[in-house]
Amino acid sequence: MKNGFRQSMAWLHTWSGLLAGWLLFAVFLTGTASYYRDEISLWMRPELQLAPVAPAGAAERGLARLRALSPLADEWLLDLPDSRQPILTVMARGDGKAAPRFLREYLDPASGLPIRARETYGGDFLYYFHFDLQTPNPWGRLVVGLAAMFMLVGIVSGVITHRRIFRDFFTFRSGRGQRSWLDAHNAMGVLALPYHLMITYSGLVTLMVLYMPWGIDAAYPEGRAAFNDALFGEPPPQQRSGRPADLAALEPLFAAAARHWQGDLPGRLIVTNPGDAEASILLRRGDEARLSYAAEVLVFQGASGRLLEAGAPAGAAEATRGVLYGLHLGRFADPLLRALFFLSGLAGSGMVATGLLLWVVKRRPDPGQGPAGFGHRLVERLNVGVLAGLPIAIAAHFWSNRLLPLELTPALGGRGEWEGGCFFLAWLAMLLHGFARPPAAGWREQLWLSAGLFALLPLLNALTTDRHLGNSLFRGDWALAGFDLVMLASGLLLALLARKAERIAAKRGANS
Amino acid sequence: MTSLAFALAYAGFLALALARPRHWAQFRTGRELGKGKAMILRLGGWALLAASLLPCLAVEAWGLGLVLWLGLLTAAALLLVFLLPYRPRLAGLLAGLLPPLGLLALVAG
């Protein structure tokens, strides 16, 4: 290529951004929302009022429930409640004959009985969409991973192309059309650059076993299960002895864990061969008090409660991956740091959005030069349906949680699926609207619609439940109050964007 | 502690911005930005940015402290860059107001 290096990078930046931009916007926006996945789940289950409970007692009640549901299971798993979410999740895996192959229940940790709340996926819908697009494994993950690789290319090529990165560090000129879009794109990219590099690279690392499996397969020719056991510290499965035996009390095990982990609590409990003399109990350290996501486990003899092994400290590679994984999930973050991550995620979403908008503005033909080509018209209308349409889809998802009947007849399928369906239907409608309407009208209508949907959501909440903003502020229920407040703020922000869109359209109309 | 770090970071970024003629002009003081003044602003700005790391390390260990610091730098820079073209006076005022507020929070908390 005859072009200089910088020009090649500019070409690369434009193409990688254009091809992956809409998908990246969706991944970034839903990923940013996922920082508050547990709080979204709490808002979407307003019937739930669970008080925090001592962890060992909660776990014992979980075991009692599992004993009642699936006494002959091969494995019982319990996900313990933590400071962000109060539900005790219990799962059982069996051979399909003596015990069901798989079952899962969501329990109240105080009673050990299933929670009574509307059926919903809560914040998990947006969280899973963020990395698998709600498609069967591995297709969505592969597509998102490919987009993330494009993102890395986009970031690096963008930094190289940005000639005056230091001189223009603080530059944002408003009201100057294409200049302003470029300045905004640069600002949101450069000022949060450490975050963008971290989140993109760490995102790829979380699914690295999927994207680059060949080294692992070469090192573990006997199969992936051996690798997983080594990585997750699970003991090799032992055969049942056939001699029944009760499990030891959990309280001393939790105390031993606290001694090993500087007072930290277990996040997950796995009982292998429950009810048998060869049972074992594995405690996996929770993820709130540490940066690394690498597994830290303690394995106890099930019947006696004797400590069998305290998992070896992670090697360098596993520790590195653990830290990167932990950084991506951000579960270690306190409220302030989580808010800073959220802000940076919004900046990233804005960076992708302004990039796509800049592409359109830059290539718009001058008034005398005739209509724009097919590609330009396609991108311009797709921008409306994706950049303005996705927030509408998210809002519609939340609206559906409050408006769908609490009980759906079984013939209609799961209520959670219907909430997800509303997300996709709303987005499809907005994509079609974006193609049907002239762009200026499309932007105006969709931005005002999304502003309204977000701003009115707390009102809908007040009309359909008693967990409204006044109530949650009064009780210091910051998860629900925060959700409603962020909805109001989002509505305000979108209204400002709608006004801006109208002003830009008016200026263009006056000029042409 | 973190509010002090944020205040120092914001003041540092403002100083670095002011060291550039383009942004100095946004304040319309009528006075000129001399080479000496620019040098002082630049040195002071970098010093304030470096200083903003210290409260972060006081609150968290090194790894998390760096993460917190980078997050605060991003927030301070975003605030400044998007405030500067619309409300340069306010942007300047914040640089004066935030550090005392940060110290107050430190002493009170």
HADDOCK unambig.tbl for C-alpha pairs under 7 A between the chains (distance, minus, plus):
assign (segid A and resid 170 and name CA) (segid B and resid 17 and name CA) 6.34 0.50 0.50
assign (segid A and resid 170 and name CA) (segid B and resid 81 and name CA) 5.35 0.50 0.50
assign (segid A and resid 171 and name CA) (segid B and resid 81 and name CA) 6.77 0.50 0.50
assign (segid A and resid 172 and name CA) (segid B and resid 81 and name CA) 6.38 0.50 0.50
assign (segid A and resid 172 and name CA) (segid B and resid 82 and name CA) 6.78 0.50 0.50
assign (segid A and resid 172 and name CA) (segid B and resid 85 and name CA) 6.72 0.50 0.50
assign (segid A and resid 173 and name CA) (segid B and resid 85 and name CA) 6.46 0.50 0.50
assign (segid A and resid 174 and name CA) (segid B and resid 85 and name CA) 6.79 0.50 0.50
assign (segid A and resid 191 and name CA) (segid B and resid 74 and name CA) 5.48 0.50 0.50
assign (segid A and resid 191 and name CA) (segid B and resid 77 and name CA) 6.29 0.50 0.50
assign (segid A and resid 191 and name CA) (segid B and resid 78 and name CA) 6.50 0.50 0.50
assign (segid A and resid 192 and name CA) (segid B and resid 74 and name CA) 5.32 0.50 0.50
assign (segid A and resid 337 and name CA) (segid B and resid 68 and name CA) 6.26 0.50 0.50
assign (segid A and resid 340 and name CA) (segid B and resid 71 and name CA) 5.55 0.50 0.50
assign (segid A and resid 341 and name CA) (segid B and resid 71 and name CA) 6.89 0.50 0.50
